[in-house]
Amino acid sequence: MKTKIYRPLRIAGLALVTLCAMVGVTSAPGADLPRTYVATYTPTDVEADRVQAAASTNTSNPVIIDVRRHPSIAIVVSGQLMLTNPAAATLTIPVHRSVDGTVFESTAFTSLVLTFEGTTQKVWATNMNVGDFGYIKLAQWENTATNIATNIVIYVAGKPPWALTYPYAGP
């Protein structure tokens, strides 16, 4: 009779082990789970109404942008020349990267270049992959025009990274 008691327990135990193994497979790391954004999309003006002197390079007022939560960002630069002469000129803004917000690379990895046409306001936009870097610095602004570049505004927006969202377990 003892064997009759143990046999159903063995079958129940085997069924329990099988069930646990199936649950472990379906909730294993790397399984495809629903994803959602962890925060909202918020554009920020990081520099507003800057004026850049004629035919000059400004190294004294760099703009440092925190991109730790954004693997890629959108950048929009707008501005215009104060006078109509010359007919065209460029504003070049080198972009340097950093992991800690203090030590930045010496050579820019890219530059933002806005081509002006007289006093007409121009807008230039791009997406930038910042990868694992935590900060970028917009430094050494260079105006090639023989007159002042004015109303320079820079907007930056980053979409937060995707995050795993586990099913709601309930109360």
Secondary structure, DSSP 8 states (H G I E B T S, - for coil): -HHHHHHHHHHHHHHHHHHHHHHHHHTSTTS---EEESS----EEEEEEEEE-TTEEE-S--EEEE-TT-SEEEEEEEEEESSS-SSEEEEEEEEEEESSSSSB-SS-SEEEEEEEETTB-EEEEEEEE-TT--EEEE--EEE-SSS-EEEEEEEEEE---EEE-------
